[in-house]
Every structure is written in C-alpha cells, then in structure tokens.
C-alpha cells in the first residue's frame, strides 16, 4: 500500500496554448486516485495536478464512504499506513481517533496494530493525508467536482478531457482511477418490473427493508457481509437468504501471525496441487492455512503472468471463487457475527443461481450485492 508510484512526469514548458492546463489529470477521486496524487505531490518537484471527481469528499470511493462503524477494514491497522517511512502511522492515527471519539478516555475502544478499524476511519485518514501532502508541496492542486465525459489524444503528448459542464481540460498525462463502476442494471428476468423491490449494495443504508421482511442477497462475498451488518444495524429480524454459484463465504483472518515459503511449481494444475498439499501439511503441523494464502498473495502477480491464456481462463472459470473466499478475508469479529446468524437460522447460504424474478402476492425484498452477483 505504501509503495512509491513510478510515473514518468512530463517536462513543463511544452505546449500550453490550450487552457486550463495541468501536468497531470487524475480521473477518479477514490482511494486509488487520491493515493496516486499523494505520491506525486510528495515528489521533489510536484506537478500541477487536478482530480476530476463529483463527490465532495476525496479518497473514499465506495469502500471507505460508509459511516457505519460495523463496516470494518479487511486488513489490520499495521498494514494501512500511507507513509513509506512510518509503518505505524495509521495505527497511531486510529488510536488518536478512538480517544477523541470516546467520552470516557478510560473506556475508549482499544486500538493496536492488529485492530480492524472502521472503514470510514480509513477514508478520513486518506483524505487527511491528501490535505497534508497538498499543504507541504505548495503545488497547484484542483478538485474539479464534475464527471469526465471523454478522454482523447488531440496531438502527440497532449490529451483532452471533457467535463460534464461542457469544459475541456488539457494535460500531457492522464491517470485513470475510475474503480469498479456500479452495475445499476442487472441481467435477471423481471428485475425492471415496477413491483420488484431491488436495493443495490451501496444504497442499503438509506433504504433498509421492513424489520420483519425476508431478504434475498444475490452474492455471498464481501458485499453480502456488508449487507448483513447493515441489516443488523437497522434491527432487521426477518430471514435472510444469500445465493451464489458456489455458496462460498469469505473466510476469517487468523489470530496467529506467521509466514511460509512461496510456491515454486509451474503451471496451474501443479500450483493448485502444491497449494493444497502445503495447506494440508500446515494443518497437520498446527499452522493456520491463512499463512500459506498470504504467501501466495504476494506472488499473485508473478504467478498470473506465468500462466498461459488457457490456464487463466480455466482459473477464472473453476477456481476464482475459491481463491476469493480464502484470499479476501474478513475480521475475526465479523466472522463470528456471520456464523452466529447462520447458527441461529436467520441466515441461509444457498448454492445456485437466479433464474427469474417476478412479483407475487406476498413480494419478498430483493437486494443485489453488486460485484458479488450470482454468477461470481
């Protein structure tokens, strides 16, 4: 997270006949766009920089815009610092936030390097780090609260970016940080029926169902976990069904910490065989399987590059869901809540897909989990 950006900045003094002119324009003001801006602003000669983002608050995106304290980071505090030379910077920041938010300092939530803090806190931290970088750099920085409508090269070394208000920007370097665009329309029959009550993952906080309504969640990944926590926060009492093709749910982080040797096999089949064998060996030795997955995670980019096109397609078709459930893990305390809902019978995980959605005389409440749709 705190690796230095390696962007080649264009030289100033080039074509400047078109205005307004920036050295760098970043399209997207979520986490990725703001962290790119922070790295650029920390350079010895920071560029003239603009971020195009309609939201008022930068650095949040979908993940960190939540204000519910039950929505926790999926990574420990010690791994979230935005300072290359200070791994504990976010931990100390979160500790100060916990103290400031508690009326009684003696009963303030305990935060240490292994804590999973609220995601909204981290969004505030990213925004604050941007402000610090801007003030320390003394550079030209502009937040343009519009949408980018197009981006095209108008001549060699110069790009034109059209804004939603009709203006154009010109810059020799453009960074795309648009994130995952929310899918506002689905492919299920009947989804557009006026009788189908559908709430997307990013809307559930403002549009909760009736407390006694049954709920269907399409997808069983991280968005499902957020939805469950949001429903709990709104005192929901109805039954919840969640469905995905494999019926896999995110696994929990281990309380123990350790490391393993990286994988050495070549080819998808051999890699899967080695990973399974190593996990079984770890189990017999009393070591958590999470250590082995963390080692593989650090290799993921190199392993992916080493696969053939056919192997990549086979992985995406047959193994990705299993990888996601074990790689993208949740805080242990969140996992306990999830299993409590299952054990009490309020949550049922279903394996399968959605064939049709239609209104009935007793309509249920459907909620789509966005990126965790049934086919994921």
C-alpha positions as CSV (number, residue, x, y, z in Angstrom):
1,X,0.0,0.0,0.0
2,X,2.8,2.3,0.7
3,X,5.0,1.5,-2.4
4,X,6.2,4.6,-4.3
5,X,4.5,5.4,-7.6
6,X,6.8,5.2,-10.6
7,X,5.2,7.5,-13.0
8,X,7.2,9.5,-15.6
9,X,6.2,13.1,-15.3
10,X,6.2,15.3,-18.5
11,X,8.5,18.3,-18.6
12,X,6.9,21.7,-18.1
13,X,7.2,24.4,-20.7
14,X,5.7,22.3,-23.6
15,X,2.5,23.1,-25.5
16,X,0.5,25.4,-23.2
17,X,-1.7,27.2,-25.7
18,X,-4.8,25.3,-24.6
19,X,-6.1,26.2,-21.1
20,X,-6.7,25.3,-18.4
21,X,-3.5,23.2,-18.4
22,X,-2.2,20.8,-15.9
23,X,0.8,18.5,-15.8
24,X,-1.3,15.6,-14.6
25,X,-5.1,15.0,-14.5
26,X,-6.5,12.1,-12.4
27,X,-9.9,10.9,-13.4
28,X,-11.4,9.4,-10.2
29,X,-11.1,10.7,-6.6
30,X,-11.5,7.4,-4.7
31,X,-8.7,5.6,-2.9
32,X,-6.6,4.8,-6.0
33,X,-6.8,8.3,-7.4
34,X,-6.0,10.1,-4.2
35,X,-3.1,7.8,-3.3
36,X,-1.6,8.4,-6.8
37,X,-2.0,12.2,-6.1
38,X,-0.3,11.9,-2.7
39,X,2.7,10.1,-4.2
40,X,3.0,12.7,-6.9
41,X,2.7,15.6,-4.5
42,X,5.5,14.2,-2.3
43,X,8.0,14.4,-5.2
44,X,10.8,16.9,-5.1
45,X,9.1,18.8,-8.0
46,X,5.4,18.1,-7.6
47,X,3.3,18.6,-10.7
48,X,0.4,20.9,-11.3
49,X,-2.4,18.4,-10.5
50,X,-6.2,18.1,-10.9
51,X,-8.5,15.4,-9.8
52,X,-11.9,15.0,-11.5
53,X,-14.4,13.6,-9.0
54,X,-18.0,14.7,-8.5
55,X,-18.1,13.7,-4.8
56,X,-17.3,16.3,-2.2
57,X,-15.0,14.1,-0.1
58,X,-12.0,12.7,-1.8
59,X,-10.3,9.3,-1.0
60,X,-13.4,7.4,0.0
61,X,-14.9,5.7,-3.1
62,X,-17.5,3.1,-2.4
63,X,-15.5,1.1,0.1
64,X,-14.5,3.9,2.5
65,X,-17.5,6.2,2.2
66,X,-19.5,4.1,4.7
67,X,-20.1,5.8,8.0
68,X,-21.3,2.7,9.8
69,X,-18.7,1.6,12.5
70,X,-19.7,-2.0,11.9
71,X,-18.1,-1.9,8.4
72,X,-14.6,-2.8,9.3
73,X,-11.4,-2.9,7.2
74,X,-10.5,-6.4,6.0
75,X,-6.8,-5.7,6.8
76,X,-5.1,-5.0,10.1
77,X,-4.1,-1.4,11.0
78,X,-0.4,-2.1,10.8
79,X,-0.7,-2.7,7.0
80,X,-2.6,0.5,6.3
81,X,-0.1,3.3,6.6
82,X,0.4,5.8,3.7
83,X,3.8,6.8,5.0
84,X,6.7,4.8,3.4
85,X,9.0,5.5,6.3
86,X,6.4,5.0,9.1
87,X,4.5,1.7,9.2
88,X,2.7,2.6,12.4
89,X,1.4,6.0,11.2
90,X,-2.2,4.8,10.6
91,X,-2.2,2.8,13.8
92,X,-1.3,5.9,15.8
93,X,-3.9,8.0,13.8
94,X,-6.6,5.4,14.6
95,X,-5.6,5.3,18.3
96,X,-6.0,9.1,18.4
97,X,-9.3,8.9,16.6
98,X,-10.6,6.3,19.1
99,X,-9.6,8.5,22.1
100,X,-11.1,11.6,20.5
101,X,-14.4,9.8,19.9
102,X,-14.8,8.4,23.4
103,X,-16.4,10.5,26.1
104,X,-14.6,8.4,28.7
105,X,-10.9,8.1,27.9
106,X,-10.5,5.1,30.2
107,X,-13.2,3.1,28.2
108,X,-12.1,4.2,24.7
109,X,-12.0,1.3,22.2
110,X,-8.7,-0.4,22.3
111,X,-6.8,0.1,19.0
112,X,-3.5,-1.5,18.3
113,X,-1.5,-2.6,15.2
114,X,-3.6,-5.7,14.8
115,X,-7.0,-4.0,15.0
116,X,-9.5,-4.0,12.2
117,X,-10.8,-0.4,12.4
118,X,-14.0,1.1,10.8
119,X,-13.5,1.6,7.1
120,X,-14.9,5.1,7.3
121,X,-12.0,6.0,9.6
122,X,-9.5,5.0,6.9
123,X,-11.4,7.1,4.4
124,X,-10.9,10.1,6.7
125,X,-7.3,9.2,7.0
126,X,-6.7,9.1,3.3
127,X,-8.4,12.5,2.9
128,X,-6.3,14.0,5.7
129,X,-3.1,12.7,4.1
130,X,-4.0,14.3,0.9
131,X,-4.5,17.7,2.6
132,X,-1.1,17.3,4.3
133,X,0.6,16.5,1.0
134,X,-1.0,19.5,-0.7
135,X,0.0,21.9,2.1
136,X,3.6,20.6,2.3
137,X,4.1,20.6,-1.5
138,X,2.8,24.1,-2.1
139,X,1.8,22.9,-5.5
140,X,-1.2,23.7,-7.7
141,X,-3.9,21.3,-6.8
142,X,-7.5,21.4,-8.1
143,X,-10.5,19.3,-7.2
144,X,-13.0,19.5,-10.1
145,X,-16.4,18.4,-8.9
146,X,-17.6,17.1,-12.3
147,X,-17.6,13.9,-14.2
148,X,-15.2,13.1,-17.0
149,X,-17.2,12.5,-20.2
150,X,-14.3,11.5,-22.5
151,X,-10.6,11.5,-22.8
152,X,-8.8,11.6,-26.1
153,X,-5.4,12.3,-27.5
154,X,-5.5,15.6,-29.6
155,X,-1.9,15.6,-30.5
156,X,1.3,13.9,-29.6
157,X,1.9,14.3,-25.9
158,X,-1.4,16.1,-25.2
159,X,-4.7,14.8,-24.0
160,X,-8.1,16.4,-23.9
161,X,-10.6,15.6,-21.1
162,X,-14.2,16.7,-21.4
163,X,-16.1,17.7,-18.3
164,X,-19.8,17.2,-17.6
165,X,-20.2,21.0,-17.5
166,X,-19.0,21.3,-21.1
167,X,-15.5,22.5,-20.5
168,X,-12.3,20.8,-21.7
169,X,-9.0,20.2,-19.8
170,X,-5.7,19.6,-21.5
171,X,-2.8,17.7,-19.9
172,X,0.2,15.6,-21.2
173,X,-0.5,12.9,-18.6
174,X,-3.8,11.4,-17.6
175,X,-4.3,8.8,-14.8
176,X,-7.5,6.6,-14.9
177,X,-8.6,5.7,-11.4
178,X,-12.3,5.1,-12.1
179,X,-12.6,2.0,-9.9
180,X,-15.3,-0.6,-10.4
181,X,-18.3,1.1,-11.9
182,X,-21.5,0.1,-10.1
183,X,-23.8,-2.0,-12.2
184,X,-27.1,-0.3,-11.9
185,X,-29.0,-2.7,-14.2
186,X,-29.0,-6.4,-13.9
187,X,-29.4,-9.3,-16.3
188,X,-32.2,-11.2,-14.3
189,X,-35.6,-11.5,-15.9
190,X,-38.2,-9.3,-14.2
191,X,-35.6,-7.1,-12.5
192,X,-37.0,-4.0,-14.1
193,X,-40.5,-4.8,-13.0
194,X,-42.1,-1.9,-11.1
195,X,-43.1,-4.4,-8.5
196,X,-39.6,-5.7,-7.9
197,X,-38.1,-4.0,-4.9
198,X,-34.4,-4.0,-5.5
199,X,-31.7,-2.3,-3.4
200,X,-28.1,-2.3,-4.5
201,X,-25.3,-2.8,-2.1
202,X,-24.3,0.9,-2.0
203,X,-28.0,2.0,-1.3
204,X,-29.0,-0.3,1.5
205,X,-28.0,2.1,4.3
206,X,-30.5,4.7,3.1
207,X,-33.2,2.3,2.0
208,X,-33.4,-0.5,4.6
209,X,-36.3,-3.1,4.3
210,X,-39.0,-3.5,6.8
211,X,-37.6,-5.1,10.0
212,X,-39.7,-8.2,9.5
213,X,-39.2,-8.6,5.7
214,X,-37.5,-11.6,4.2
215,X,-34.4,-10.6,2.2
216,X,-32.6,-12.3,-0.7
217,X,-29.0,-11.3,-1.2
218,X,-27.6,-12.1,-4.6
219,X,-23.9,-12.9,-4.0
220,X,-22.1,-14.3,-0.9
221,X,-18.9,-12.3,-1.0
222,X,-17.7,-9.2,0.9
223,X,-20.7,-7.1,-0.2
224,X,-23.0,-9.7,1.3
225,X,-21.1,-9.3,4.6
226,X,-21.6,-5.5,4.5
227,X,-25.3,-6.0,3.8
228,X,-25.7,-8.4,6.7
229,X,-24.0,-5.9,9.1
230,X,-26.2,-3.1,7.8
231,X,-29.3,-5.1,8.3
232,X,-28.3,-5.9,11.8
233,X,-27.6,-2.2,12.5
234,X,-31.2,-1.5,11.4
235,X,-32.6,-4.1,13.8
236,X,-33.7,-6.4,11.0
237,X,-35.5,-9.5,12.2
238,X,-36.6,-11.3,9.0
239,X,-35.0,-14.3,7.4
240,X,-32.1,-13.7,5.1
241,X,-31.2,-15.9,2.1
242,X,-28.0,-15.5,0.2
243,X,-27.2,-17.2,-3.0
244,X,-24.2,-17.6,-5.3
245,X,-23.0,-20.2,-7.7
246,X,-20.7,-22.0,-5.3
247,X,-22.2,-20.8,-2.0
248,X,-18.8,-19.8,-0.7
249,X,-18.5,-17.1,2.0
250,X,-15.4,-15.0,3.0
251,X,-13.1,-16.7,5.5
252,X,-11.7,-15.1,8.6
253,X,-8.2,-13.9,9.3
254,X,-6.2,-15.9,11.7
255,X,-5.3,-14.6,15.1
256,X,-1.9,-16.0,14.8
257,X,0.8,-14.4,12.6
258,X,3.5,-16.1,10.6
259,X,4.9,-16.7,7.2
260,X,5.5,-19.5,4.7
261,X,7.8,-20.2,1.8
262,X,6.5,-19.1,-1.6
263,X,5.1,-21.6,-4.2
264,X,7.6,-23.0,-6.7
265,X,5.5,-25.0,-9.1
266,X,4.9,-24.1,-12.8
267,X,1.5,-24.4,-14.4
268,X,-2.0,-24.1,-12.9
269,X,-2.5,-27.8,-12.1
270,X,0.9,-28.1,-10.4
271,X,0.3,-24.8,-8.5
272,X,-3.1,-25.9,-7.2
273,X,-1.6,-29.3,-6.2
274,X,1.3,-27.7,-4.3
275,X,-1.0,-25.2,-2.6
276,X,-3.4,-27.9,-1.4
277,X,-0.6,-30.2,-0.3
278,X,1.1,-27.3,1.6
279,X,-2.1,-26.4,3.4
280,X,-2.6,-30.0,4.5
281,X,0.9,-30.1,5.7
282,X,0.4,-26.9,7.7
283,X,-2.8,-28.3,9.2
284,X,-1.0,-31.4,10.5
285,X,1.7,-29.1,11.9
286,X,-0.8,-26.9,13.6
287,X,-0.2,-23.9,11.4
288,X,-3.1,-21.8,10.1
289,X,-3.8,-22.1,6.4
290,X,-4.0,-18.3,6.2
291,X,-0.2,-18.1,6.3
292,X,0.0,-20.1,3.1
293,X,-2.5,-17.9,1.3
294,X,-0.8,-14.8,2.4
295,X,2.5,-16.1,0.9
296,X,0.7,-16.9,-2.3
297,X,-1.0,-13.5,-2.3
298,X,2.4,-11.8,-2.5
299,X,3.3,-14.0,-5.5
300,X,-0.1,-13.5,-7.2
301,X,1.1,-11.1,-10.0
302,X,4.1,-13.2,-10.9
303,X,2.1,-16.4,-10.8
304,X,-0.6,-14.9,-13.1
305,X,2.0,-13.8,-15.6
306,X,3.4,-17.3,-15.7
307,X,0.0,-18.9,-16.7
308,X,-1.0,-19.5,-20.3
309,X,-4.2,-17.9,-21.6
310,X,-6.0,-21.2,-21.4
311,X,-4.8,-21.7,-17.8
312,X,-6.0,-18.2,-16.9
313,X,-9.4,-18.9,-18.4
314,X,-9.6,-22.2,-16.5
315,X,-8.7,-20.5,-13.3
316,X,-11.4,-17.8,-13.7
317,X,-14.0,-20.4,-14.6
318,X,-13.3,-23.0,-11.9
319,X,-11.1,-21.7,-9.1
320,X,-11.6,-17.9,-8.8
321,X,-14.5,-18.2,-6.3
322,X,-12.4,-20.4,-4.1
323,X,-9.4,-18.1,-4.3
324,X,-11.6,-15.0,-3.5
325,X,-13.2,-16.6,-0.5
326,X,-9.8,-17.5,1.1
327,X,-7.8,-14.5,-0.2
328,X,-10.3,-11.7,0.6
329,X,-10.8,-12.4,4.3
330,X,-12.8,-10.6,7.0
331,X,-12.0,-9.6,10.5
332,X,-12.5,-12.4,13.1
333,X,-15.1,-10.4,15.0
334,X,-17.1,-10.0,11.8
335,X,-16.8,-13.8,11.0
336,X,-18.3,-14.5,14.5
337,X,-21.3,-12.4,13.7
338,X,-21.7,-14.1,10.3
339,X,-21.6,-17.6,11.9
340,X,-24.0,-16.5,14.7
341,X,-26.6,-15.5,12.0
342,X,-26.2,-18.9,10.4
343,X,-26.3,-20.9,13.6
344,X,-29.5,-19.2,14.8
345,X,-31.2,-19.9,11.5
346,X,-31.6,-16.3,10.4
347,X,-29.2,-16.7,7.5
348,X,-29.3,-19.4,4.9
349,X,-26.5,-19.7,2.3
350,X,-27.7,-21.2,-0.9
351,X,-25.7,-22.7,-3.8
352,X,-27.1,-21.9,-7.2
353,X,-28.2,-19.1,-9.5
354,X,-31.1,-16.8,-10.1
355,X,-33.5,-18.0,-12.9
356,X,-36.2,-15.4,-12.7
357,X,-37.5,-12.5,-10.5
358,X,-41.2,-11.8,-10.5
359,X,-43.7,-10.1,-8.3
360,X,-46.0,-12.3,-6.2
361,X,-49.0,-11.7,-3.9
362,X,-46.5,-11.6,-1.0
363,X,-43.5,-9.9,-2.5
364,X,-40.1,-10.5,-1.0
365,X,-37.4,-8.0,-0.7
366,X,-34.5,-8.4,-3.1
367,X,-31.1,-6.9,-2.6
368,X,-28.4,-7.1,-5.2
369,X,-24.8,-7.3,-4.0
370,X,-23.3,-5.6,-7.0
371,X,-20.0,-7.2,-7.7
372,X,-21.0,-10.4,-5.8
373,X,-23.7,-11.3,-8.2
374,X,-25.0,-14.9,-8.6
375,X,-22.6,-15.7,-11.4
376,X,-19.5,-14.6,-9.5
